[in-house]
Amino acid sequence: MFIPRGQPLNPEKLKELITKLESKGENASGQKRSLLVYYIKQKDLDNALEYYKVLEADPQFTPSPGLLSLLINLSAELENLEVASQYYAEFTQKFPDAKIDGNKVFRLAYVLLKNGKESEMMDLLRKNAPSAEDREEESSPNAPAWRLLNLCAETTNPESTKRLFELLRTSNYIQPNNVLLGSLIKAHVLKEDYTGAVGRLRQARKILETPGMKLRPERLNQIIDYYVSSGSTDKIENLLKTNKSELNIISHLELISGLLTQGHKSEAMILEDLETLRSGRPLRNIMDHFSTAELNSLKPKLSEDMLGKSMFTTILIKAHLKEGTIKEYLADLKADVSSADGNEEKLKALIRRLPMGGILATLDTKPDLLPEAIALPRCQPSFFQTNKSELNIISHLELISGLLTQGHKSEATQVMNDLTREDLETLRSGRPLRNIMDHFSTAELKSLKPKLSEDMLGKSMFTTILIKAHLKEGTIKEYLADLKADVSTADGNEEKLKALIRRLPMGGILATLDTKPDLLPEVTDLANQFAASGFTPPVEALFNYYYINGLHDEAEQILEKHLLSKKRFKYRPILRHCSKTEDLALGERLLTLVKNTSDLKSLSNVYTELISLAIQLGRVDSALDLLTRAVDDSATELIQRPLVDKLQTLASKHGKTVPLAVINRIAFGQGEKKKNENTSSSSDSDEEVSRKQEGK
């Protein structure tokens, strides 16, 4: 039977063909092999084993190394060691010179080690070692090798892990790298053998024959904690003194940061080779512990670019705040500004001495210094207007937000009023504006609205914030009444209703009903008016409200009447409520609902959120059950490897594991495709839902 490429094989038709050929006395061995391979690819071990026995009874059938290795691989993948061992024994007996290829041998090795058969695992790896030529033709299987080494580190001892590493290295399975060498260090750390861990770190450099071994932060912290608590920091200081041969610059800085966090300072903490840094974060973690004198001593070693990336001046200002010398710092700066006499180049240089982070830190710690801060050029609206490249719109809004937080509304309003629509159009995100608008009254918000584009009205969630302001001022009933009147006068006109629905976003509805549940009749009336014309977002908000508040019958009535035809509906507020209240039971009910009414992507989103919640609550059995059901329902599109890794970590603490058979059925990396910017999915956050709705 010829099966066109790409066309799925039909096992029932293949069985019919085999029967037909055999009834004619013709050879059906090829078709039987095809059927066996089909069962293997479907990971159907029971049918594969049963059919292999049928094939063995056929005198015309001859097993091949490839077919047996597929059976071994499937059995190992499903962690059935008994069957895998049986077919491996048959493989070695019938084909003594053949070898199992890299990934398959690693799967079998993993199952052997997991079942405590370390010597059998080592023997397997020796017998199936690839030649140097084979390794050059195929990429080294680093992922399965790393997995095997980590299992060895976790379940055996450092000596066994070292033996396994050396076997893999000398038998052409791997080429050493930082990731694989990390398992040697991990084996010592897990046994609390920190001296051994440091020794392995030194050996790693020799194996790699390159400088700069990078340690995982958690292992580095374990080593630091051990030596600081035992008073033996000299061993860590030795590493610092020889960092060029033992550690890369990132781990070197993390080591210093860890010691400083423990309150330990040393002359060995030498900061060199900083020009190789790409990010300023590792340096920031260290500078946070420095005095003004130490920071001023460090400054000449930093390039202009790294001074910015590391937020050097902000940290220097915070150090002045700690030492009580901030007033003098500001006074010196003010004197220099005065002597600059308006020279633009001098002012550009001076402005770097007062970054926005420094201003906000000053106002947070010493609000009495507000007059001095406002008098400086970076805080002046006129400076913003003439030097937009020096003070971008984000920094300007951060200043306004900081002033509002400190209760200096008149000064904040003065700076805000100077902003134009053109200034605000340069914003890409609405978050900085939201932080400001949360402090505004309805009148102030209405005054700001003409300065915002339609896009920014949506991004900043302007209408939701306006509704919350009406709630604070006690005028929400009037707001809803005005909207209802406008909906009535729209008389079903689609364009008018599109504009009006922006005035009732999901976030605004939920905020209203949370604060004023007695307004439910008014909100319901409005939502039904919109729904009658085919606009369902307001009734979707009601669906979420009812569900969260235990009114499931009312929620499901809305679902049946308005939302089932949509296939996808918004339920993110329900998931957030489940997380906030730690209510997995409510999530389970939603899961059933979405499974029966929506698409696989929505179902995958709910599974992902509930697995994450179960992990957060430490409910390992619930999390494992949810993951298994997600796989069974083919709803794994949004389940990513970090989530499964977190579950594995939790399961290990309870003596359990995520079954390999489950992991292998998850299509990691598929994830969400790029979303159409003009649509919102059921998996959007509340913020995204409201933003997209308000911005339409």
KEFITI-88625 format. One line per field, with one value per residue (C-alpha): x, z, y; residue number from 1. Coordinates in nm, 3 decimals. Layout:
c1: [X ...];
c3: [Z ...];
c2: [Y ...];
resi: [NUM ...];
***
This chain:
c1: [0.000 0.144 0.090 0.148 0.395 0.221 -0.095 -0.167 -0.154 -0.485 -0.407 -0.742 -0.703 -0.345 -0.465 -0.724 -0.452 -0.227 -0.512 -0.588 -0.225 -0.184 -0.506 -0.350 -0.028 0.169 0.441 0.301 0.620 0.661 0.306 0.351 0.665 0.474 0.200 0.453 0.632 0.293 0.225 0.573 0.530 0.195 0.374 0.129 0.359 0.096 -0.006 0.356 0.467 0.170 0.223 0.598 0.513 0.287 0.576 0.818 0.585 0.600 0.877 0.919 0.994 1.353 1.406 1.644 1.866 1.662 1.331 1.463 1.623 1.285 1.121 1.400 1.362 0.983 1.005 1.273 1.080 0.779 1.014 0.933 1.274 1.173 1.065 1.352 1.605 1.442 1.471 1.818 1.929 1.775 1.945 2.293 2.241 2.127 2.343 2.657 2.841 2.555 2.515 2.218 2.248 2.301 1.954 1.817 2.109 2.070 1.703 1.782 2.075 1.847 1.592 1.865 2.015 1.673 1.617 1.951 2.135 2.444 2.690 2.451 2.417 2.794 2.828 2.555 2.729 3.068 2.931 2.742 3.001 3.011 3.331 3.498 3.375 3.016 3.038 3.159 2.869 2.606 2.569 2.660 2.345 2.402 2.041 2.002 2.360 2.290 1.970 2.156 2.439 2.192 2.007 2.340 2.427 2.088 2.066 2.421 2.737 3.010 3.244 2.982 2.897 3.264 3.301 2.995 3.120 3.462 3.302 3.083 3.379 3.628 3.372 3.287 2.937 2.999 3.234 3.273 3.105 2.992 2.645 2.765 3.047 2.793 2.663 3.001 2.975 2.607 2.688 2.910 2.671 2.379 2.590 2.691 3.053 3.142 3.516 3.469 3.251 3.525 3.776 3.557 3.529 3.906 3.920 3.648 3.876 4.146 3.901 3.765 4.115 3.961 3.917 3.585 3.378 3.028 2.841 2.465 2.364 2.185 2.495 2.715 2.489 2.495 2.876 2.886 2.635 2.835 3.173 3.043 2.846 3.148 3.384 3.600 3.573 3.942 3.858 3.618 3.872 4.122 3.874 3.838 4.216 4.244 3.924 4.086 4.163 3.868 3.556 3.415 3.346 2.973 3.035 3.322 3.085 2.809 3.059 3.151 2.783 2.701 2.976 2.868 2.508 2.637 2.809 3.161 3.407 3.759 4.062 4.025 3.716 3.902 3.692 3.886 3.817 3.482 3.502 3.393 3.055 2.750 2.492 2.513 2.303 2.588 2.776 2.465 2.427 2.777 2.764 2.451 2.683 2.946 3.008 3.035 3.414 3.424 3.193 3.404 3.711 3.537 3.408 3.731 3.721 3.380 3.311 3.042 2.823 2.868 2.809 2.464 2.393 2.493 2.287 2.605 2.486 2.152 2.339 2.585 2.292 2.142 2.480 2.477 2.127 2.251 2.547 2.339 2.534 2.267 2.202 2.570 2.562 2.264 2.420 2.743 2.545 2.337 2.654 2.797 2.471 2.485 2.845 2.757 2.567 2.327 2.597 2.416 2.716 2.801 2.439 2.423 2.722 2.582 2.242 2.403 2.470 2.096 1.928 1.558 1.617 1.824 1.551 1.286 1.512 1.578 1.209 1.125 1.389 1.405 1.079 1.186 1.443 1.171 1.241 1.609 1.523 1.262 1.509 1.749 1.733 1.617 1.297 1.211 0.946 1.148 1.441 1.218 1.095 1.447 1.631 1.393 1.681 1.828 1.506 1.275 0.900 0.926 1.158 0.929 0.628 0.831 0.903 0.534 0.443 0.706 0.574 0.217 0.322 0.486 0.167 0.304 0.013 0.047 0.408 0.313 0.024 0.255 0.491 0.203 0.027 0.337 0.315 0.163 -0.023 0.291 0.499 0.260 0.239 0.601 0.493 0.485 0.340 0.047 0.180 0.373 0.061 -0.160 0.059 -0.018 -0.386 -0.461 -0.412 -0.638 -0.994 -1.261 -1.218 -0.841 -0.884 -1.130 -0.884 -0.609 -0.816 -0.776 -0.397 -0.427 -0.459 -0.719 -0.437 -0.305 -0.656 -0.666 -0.307 -0.344 -0.684 -0.813 -1.183 -1.134 -0.942 -1.211 -1.480 -1.273 -1.246 -1.626 -1.653 -1.423 -1.626 -1.964 -2.078 -2.079 -2.459 -2.475 -2.199 -2.398 -2.721 -2.557 -2.418 -2.758 -2.920 -2.657 -2.708 -3.083 -3.038 -2.793 -3.100 -2.896 -2.650 -2.342 -2.081 -2.228 -2.246 -1.882 -1.783 -2.011 -1.895 -1.548 -1.704 -1.789 -1.476 -1.453 -1.217 -1.461 -1.760 -1.583 -1.451 -1.804 -1.970 -1.694 -1.738 -2.112 -2.286 -2.623 -2.563 -2.592 -2.940 -2.814 -2.502 -2.706 -2.953 -2.669 -2.496 -2.818 -2.872 -2.530 -2.575 -2.904 -2.702 -2.432 -2.178 -2.095 -1.796 -2.019 -2.209 -1.873 -1.779 -2.108 -2.033 -1.701 -1.864 -2.134 -1.886 -1.648 -1.931 -2.067 -2.371 -2.294 -2.647 -2.667 -2.318 -2.409 -2.734 -2.524 -2.292 -2.574 -2.757 -2.471 -2.129 -2.150 -2.159 -1.831 -1.636 -1.394 -1.486 -1.292 -1.245 -0.913 -1.070 -1.194 -0.843 -0.702 -0.968 -0.874 -0.512 -0.594 -0.825 -0.626 -0.947 -0.853 -1.207 -1.349 -1.074 -1.172 -1.530 -1.408 -1.187 -1.488 -1.680 -1.401 -1.339 -1.702 -1.743 -1.415 -1.107 -0.788 -0.582 -0.822 -0.825 -0.445 -0.443 -0.670 -0.465 -0.144 -0.282 -0.423 -0.101 0.091 -0.152 -0.129 0.252 0.230 0.010 0.242 -0.032 0.187 -0.079 -0.320 -0.049 0.058 -0.305 -0.372 -0.063 -0.157 -0.511 -0.381 -0.172 -0.466 -0.683 -0.410 -0.417 -0.044 0.012 0.080 0.254 0.621 0.923 0.992 0.648 0.717 1.060 0.896 0.656 0.946 1.125 0.812 0.751 1.111 1.062 0.772 0.957 0.764 0.842 0.674 0.641 0.870 0.585 0.388 0.681 0.745 0.390 0.420 0.503 0.742 0.826 0.505 0.364 0.141 0.170 0.192 -0.146 -0.343 -0.311 -0.678 -0.816 -0.814 -0.814 -0.955 -0.601 -0.533 -0.479 -0.748 -0.523 -0.481 -0.852 -0.948 -0.667 -0.766 -1.136 -1.085 -0.846 -1.073];
c3: [0.000 -0.102 0.153 0.010 0.206 0.472 0.471 0.809 0.819 0.890 1.108 1.044 0.666 0.698 0.899 0.628 0.363 0.562 0.595 0.223 0.121 0.353 0.221 -0.125 0.008 -0.057 0.165 0.400 0.605 0.485 0.584 0.922 0.985 0.891 1.140 1.418 1.348 1.358 1.709 1.820 1.686 1.863 2.185 2.212 2.390 2.459 2.093 1.979 2.204 2.110 1.740 1.765 1.903 1.601 1.375 1.555 1.481 1.108 0.944 0.676 0.936 1.028 1.305 1.228 1.465 1.385 1.476 1.805 1.896 1.840 2.083 2.337 2.298 2.343 2.652 2.805 2.718 2.906 3.187 3.150 3.245 3.235 2.871 2.768 2.925 2.758 2.409 2.472 2.563 2.236 2.049 2.184 2.124 1.763 1.663 1.881 1.664 1.638 1.859 1.976 1.874 2.119 2.223 2.253 2.463 2.692 2.748 2.848 3.063 3.242 3.331 3.449 3.678 3.804 3.912 4.094 3.828 3.806 3.693 3.421 3.302 3.280 3.093 2.847 2.775 2.723 2.478 2.270 2.267 1.932 1.734 1.697 1.335 1.444 1.694 1.423 1.197 1.470 1.714 2.071 2.271 2.541 2.665 2.741 2.873 3.107 3.223 3.297 3.479 3.690 3.786 3.887 4.094 4.267 4.334 4.380 4.499 4.366 4.282 4.068 3.894 3.819 3.680 3.459 3.332 3.246 3.068 2.857 2.778 2.689 2.499 2.251 2.386 2.487 2.460 2.801 2.854 3.146 3.158 3.174 3.417 3.649 3.743 3.901 4.128 4.196 4.317 4.593 4.684 4.727 4.973 5.149 5.051 4.974 4.984 4.712 4.515 4.514 4.412 4.120 4.019 3.987 3.792 3.556 3.433 3.350 3.167 2.959 2.898 2.898 3.170 3.313 3.463 3.541 3.842 3.883 4.134 4.366 4.395 4.445 4.726 4.894 4.892 5.027 5.303 5.412 5.434 5.592 5.858 5.935 5.947 5.666 5.411 5.322 5.069 4.888 4.905 4.732 4.448 4.426 4.409 4.121 3.938 3.598 3.599 3.799 3.744 3.472 3.558 3.626 3.884 4.029 4.089 4.220 4.465 4.593 4.611 4.811 5.062 5.098 5.154 5.441 5.586 5.494 5.333 5.228 5.050 4.810 4.663 4.370 4.084 3.758 3.393 3.415 3.050 2.956 3.125 2.904 3.178 3.476 3.707 3.861 3.942 4.093 4.340 4.469 4.465 4.682 4.969 4.903 5.084 4.895 4.928 4.781 4.498 4.414 4.410 4.172 3.928 3.723 3.637 3.469 3.115 3.049 2.914 3.227 3.455 3.298 3.284 3.646 3.764 3.935 4.020 4.161 4.388 4.484 4.586 4.792 4.966 5.045 5.188 5.412 5.531 5.585 5.331 5.064 5.141 5.081 4.756 4.628 4.741 4.552 4.244 4.269 4.297 3.987 3.798 3.891 3.776 3.447 3.368 3.128 2.915 2.746 2.731 3.098 3.199 2.999 3.197 3.529 3.468 3.488 3.855 3.924 3.753 3.796 4.024 4.249 4.265 4.359 4.617 4.770 4.787 4.934 5.207 5.265 5.151 5.326 5.049 4.786 4.745 4.678 4.431 4.244 4.209 4.013 3.634 3.577 3.768 3.574 3.300 3.097 3.101 2.961 2.682 2.569 2.642 2.556 2.457 2.806 3.003 2.823 2.877 3.097 3.343 3.340 3.433 3.702 3.857 3.854 4.004 4.277 4.363 4.382 4.602 4.842 4.850 4.650 4.411 4.322 4.208 4.017 3.848 3.748 3.573 3.423 3.277 3.078 2.886 2.537 2.331 2.117 2.426 2.537 2.188 2.225 2.496 2.397 2.721 2.919 3.257 3.353 3.280 3.482 3.788 3.766 3.672 3.977 4.183 3.963 4.019 3.751 3.659 3.622 3.414 3.181 3.146 3.053 2.804 2.501 2.527 2.478 2.146 2.102 2.127 2.453 2.601 2.563 2.674 2.985 3.072 3.095 3.118 3.391 3.595 3.527 3.654 3.969 4.022 3.995 4.255 4.491 4.442 4.473 4.122 3.957 3.943 3.742 3.511 3.436 3.389 3.135 2.947 2.945 2.802 2.527 2.444 2.414 2.180 1.966 1.858 1.758 1.538 1.517 1.491 1.784 1.998 1.916 2.058 2.361 2.462 2.529 2.821 2.992 2.990 3.180 3.441 3.507 3.541 3.787 3.989 4.006 4.118 4.369 4.529 4.474 4.430 4.467 4.115 3.961 3.811 3.637 3.503 3.391 3.208 3.024 2.940 2.798 2.586 2.430 2.393 2.208 1.936 1.932 2.164 2.430 2.636 2.914 2.956 2.959 3.255 3.424 3.354 3.541 3.826 3.877 3.860 4.111 4.352 4.338 4.124 3.877 3.745 3.649 3.491 3.284 3.168 3.024 2.868 2.697 2.584 2.463 2.459 2.337 1.973 2.021 2.110 2.314 2.600 2.860 3.197 3.319 3.621 3.743 3.726 3.911 4.178 4.209 4.260 4.508 4.717 4.663 4.536 4.312 4.329 4.151 3.891 3.837 3.770 3.517 3.359 3.297 3.150 2.913 2.811 2.706 2.534 2.410 2.201 2.296 2.333 2.592 2.769 2.769 2.925 3.212 3.273 3.278 3.532 3.760 3.749 3.844 4.131 4.257 4.256 4.441 4.705 4.733 4.622 4.429 4.365 4.224 4.002 3.869 3.806 3.619 3.402 3.315 3.225 3.012 2.817 2.784 2.656 2.407 2.576 2.619 2.371 2.639 2.891 2.892 3.025 3.321 3.462 3.433 3.591 3.889 3.924 3.909 4.186 4.404 4.326 4.419 4.763 4.816 4.678 4.351 3.989 3.675 3.458 3.156 2.944 3.028 2.959 2.621 2.509 2.570 2.262 2.435 2.247 2.044 2.268 2.157 1.803 1.753 1.842 1.624 1.794 1.735 1.913 2.270 2.372 2.671 2.801 2.817 3.156 3.297 3.215 2.852 2.813 2.936 2.742 2.416 2.472 2.564 2.276 2.003];
c2: [0.000 0.338 0.616 0.967 1.182 1.389 1.174 1.011 0.633 0.457 0.151 -0.016 0.001 -0.122 -0.422 -0.494 -0.479 -0.715 -0.965 -0.935 -0.992 -1.289 -1.445 -1.434 -1.587 -1.265 -1.119 -0.851 -0.795 -0.436 -0.344 -0.512 -0.308 0.008 -0.077 -0.145 0.185 0.360 0.224 0.330 0.684 0.707 0.603 0.314 0.068 -0.199 -0.233 -0.204 -0.492 -0.706 -0.652 -0.717 -1.061 -1.114 -1.020 -1.252 -1.541 -1.460 -1.668 -1.401 -1.131 -1.041 -0.782 -0.497 -0.294 0.017 -0.146 -0.283 0.049 0.219 -0.027 0.033 0.408 0.404 0.181 0.406 0.720 0.579 0.472 0.104 -0.032 -0.398 -0.386 -0.158 -0.395 -0.697 -0.551 -0.413 -0.766 -0.892 -0.607 -0.694 -1.065 -1.036 -0.740 -0.749 -0.497 -0.245 0.063 0.265 0.629 0.919 1.033 0.680 0.558 0.860 0.780 0.424 0.540 0.787 0.517 0.281 0.546 0.650 0.291 0.274 0.074 0.291 0.021 -0.101 0.259 0.304 -0.026 0.078 0.408 0.240 -0.019 0.238 0.515 0.694 0.728 1.066 1.073 1.009 1.295 1.532 1.435 1.484 1.767 1.671 1.577 1.838 1.850 1.475 1.464 1.756 1.585 1.261 1.441 1.636 1.320 1.169 1.477 1.464 1.090 0.959 1.134 1.367 1.077 0.903 1.228 1.286 0.930 0.977 1.313 1.168 0.871 1.100 1.322 1.051 0.840 1.116 1.183 1.545 1.837 2.005 2.341 2.555 2.400 2.040 2.119 2.280 1.935 1.851 2.153 2.085 1.732 1.875 2.159 1.917 1.716 2.041 1.968 2.330 2.272 2.011 2.253 2.516 2.249 2.144 2.507 2.526 2.199 2.320 2.596 2.342 2.115 2.402 2.539 2.887 3.146 3.243 2.963 3.099 2.967 2.957 3.228 2.984 2.764 3.067 3.185 2.843 2.846 3.203 3.126 2.824 2.996 3.316 3.127 2.909 3.207 3.067 3.346 3.313 3.041 3.273 3.555 3.326 3.286 3.664 3.713 3.468 3.554 3.580 3.209 3.080 3.294 3.512 3.877 3.818 3.543 3.748 4.041 3.813 3.665 4.010 4.109 3.795 3.867 4.230 4.121 3.904 4.213 4.098 4.341 4.250 4.393 4.102 4.271 4.422 4.556 4.519 4.435 4.616 4.721 4.366 4.413 4.452 4.505 4.738 4.519 4.311 4.631 4.796 4.509 4.584 4.963 4.958 4.858 5.126 5.454 5.784 5.765 5.414 5.516 5.822 5.597 5.354 5.618 5.661 5.289 5.321 5.438 5.698 5.420 5.205 5.505 5.522 5.149 5.099 5.401 5.521 5.872 5.757 5.514 5.791 6.015 5.731 5.693 6.065 6.020 5.736 5.945 6.258 6.467 6.507 6.874 6.953 6.752 6.951 7.279 7.203 7.115 7.431 7.640 7.475 7.535 7.903 7.935 7.766 8.087 7.916 7.752 7.462 7.225 7.280 7.227 6.903 6.776 6.896 6.742 6.396 6.464 6.474 6.176 6.117 5.819 6.045 6.308 6.052 5.888 6.229 6.317 5.976 6.005 6.380 6.542 6.864 6.910 6.958 7.333 7.264 6.986 7.192 7.479 7.259 7.256 6.898 6.971 7.284 7.261 7.513 7.272 7.000 7.222 7.318 6.992 6.710 6.485 6.526 6.469 6.229 6.213 5.902 6.078 6.380 6.167 5.989 6.327 6.418 6.079 6.125 6.471 6.340 6.048 6.294 6.502 6.799 6.823 7.192 7.144 6.828 7.010 7.294 7.051 6.848 7.150 7.234 6.906 6.919 6.660 6.627 6.547 6.273 6.123 6.010 5.764 5.397 5.261 5.395 5.277 5.596 5.801 5.566 5.617 5.989 5.973 5.759 6.079 6.297 6.413 6.373 6.741 6.702 6.389 6.561 6.847 6.602 6.401 6.638 6.590 6.213 6.032 5.759 5.505 5.651 5.672 5.295 5.224 5.438 5.283 5.638 5.550 5.288 5.546 5.806 5.566 5.500 5.877 5.904 5.626 5.821 6.140 5.967 6.065 5.724 5.699 6.020 5.893 5.576 5.771 6.004 5.704 5.532 5.843 5.861 5.492 5.547 5.844 5.643 5.444 5.137 5.329 5.105 5.382 5.575 5.261 5.178 5.515 5.484 5.135 5.278 5.460 5.129 4.907 4.580 4.726 5.009 4.776 4.545 4.841 4.984 4.661 4.584 4.926 4.980 4.642 4.820 4.959 4.611 4.683 4.999 4.822 4.520 4.745 4.920 4.591 4.446 4.758 4.710 4.333 4.385 4.558 4.288 4.454 4.193 4.328 4.468 4.139 3.956 4.177 4.079 3.712 3.750 3.941 3.679 3.392 3.550 3.615 3.259 3.341 3.063 3.019 3.387 3.367 3.062 3.227 3.511 3.255 3.067 3.378 3.599 3.430 3.068 3.176 3.364 3.045 3.260 3.488 3.683 3.517 3.658 3.835 3.495 3.350 3.651 3.607 3.236 3.336 3.611 3.392 3.069 2.908 2.615 2.476 2.781 2.742 2.378 2.486 2.742 2.476 2.251 2.543 2.647 2.285 2.248 2.583 2.727 2.646 2.459 2.774 2.913 2.577 2.572 2.919 2.809 2.494 2.701 2.948 2.677 2.471 2.785 2.852 2.492 2.519 2.852 2.687 2.387 2.146 1.906 1.639 1.896 2.045 1.703 1.607 1.934 1.890 1.532 1.638 1.924 1.674 1.434 1.721 1.830 2.171 2.233 2.516 2.778 2.551 2.647 2.458 2.696 2.610 2.237 2.291 2.465 2.173 1.927 2.118 2.107 1.740 1.651 1.803 1.560 1.256 1.267 1.352 1.479 1.166 1.171 1.039 1.355 1.590 1.432 1.504 1.878 2.086 2.325 2.641 2.659 2.930 3.209 3.335 3.707 3.853 4.087 4.422 4.498 4.192 4.071 3.709 3.533 3.494 3.868 4.025 4.254 4.544 4.433 4.364 4.710 4.875 4.708 4.773 5.138 5.192 5.056];
resi: [1 2 3 4 5 6 7 8 9 10 11 12 13 14 15 16 17 18 19 20 21 22 23 24 25 26 27 28 29 30 31 32 33 34 35 36 37 38 39 40 41 42 43 44 45 46 47 48 49 50 51 52 53 54 55 56 57 58 59 60 61 62 63 64 65 66 67 68 69 70 71 72 73 74 75 76 77 78 79 80 81 82 83 84 85 86 87 88 89 90 91 92 93 94 95 96 97 98 99 100 101 102 103 104 105 106 107 108 109 110 111 112 113 114 115 116 117 118 119 120 121 122 123 124 125 126 127 128 129 130 131 132 133 134 135 136 137 138 139 140 141 142 143 144 145 146 147 148 149 150 151 152 153 154 155 156 157 158 159 160 161 162 163 164 165 166 167 168 169 170 171 172 173 174 175 176 177 178 179 180 181 182 183 184 185 186 187 188 189 190 191 192 193 194 195 196 197 198 199 200 201 202 203 204 205 206 207 208 209 210 211 212 213 214 215 216 217 218 219 220 221 222 223 224 225 226 227 228 229 230 231 232 233 234 235 236 237 238 239 240 241 242 243 244 245 246 247 248 249 250 251 252 253 254 255 256 257 258 259 260 261 262 263 264 265 266 267 268 269 270 271 272 273 274 275 276 277 278 279 280 281 282 283 284 285 286 287 288 289 290 291 292 293 294 295 296 297 298 299 300 301 302 303 304 305 306 307 308 309 310 311 312 313 314 315 316 317 318 319 320 321 322 323 324 325 326 327 328 329 330 331 332 333 334 335 336 337 338 339 340 341 342 343 344 345 346 347 348 349 350 351 352 353 354 355 356 357 358 359 360 361 362 363 364 365 366 367 368 369 370 371 372 373 374 375 376 377 378 379 380 381 382 383 384 385 386 387 388 389 390 391 392 393 394 395 396 397 398 399 400 401 402 403 404 405 406 407 408 409 410 411 412 413 414 415 416 417 418 419 420 421 422 423 424 425 426 427 428 429 430 431 432 433 434 435 436 437 438 439 440 441 442 443 444 445 446 447 448 449 450 451 452 453 454 455 456 457 458 459 460 461 462 463 464 465 466 467 468 469 470 471 472 473 474 475 476 477 478 479 480 481 482 483 484 485 486 487 488 489 490 491 492 493 494 495 496 497 498 499 500 501 502 503 504 505 506 507 508 509 510 511 512 513 514 515 516 517 518 519 520 521 522 523 524 525 526 527 528 529 530 531 532 533 534 535 536 537 538 539 540 541 542 543 544 545 546 547 548 549 550 551 552 553 554 555 556 557 558 559 560 561 562 563 564 565 566 567 568 569 570 571 572 573 574 575 576 577 578 579 580 581 582 583 584 585 586 587 588 589 590 591 592 593 594 595 596 597 598 599 600 601 602 603 604 605 606 607 608 609 610 611 612 613 614 615 616 617 618 619 620 621 622 623 624 625 626 627 628 629 630 631 632 633 634 635 636 637 638 639 640 641 642 643 644 645 646 647 648 649 650 651 652 653 654 655 656 657 658 659 660 661 662 663 664 665 666 667 668 669 670 671 672 673 674 675 676 677 678 679 680 681 682 683 684 685 686 687 688 689 690 691 692 693 694 695 696];
***
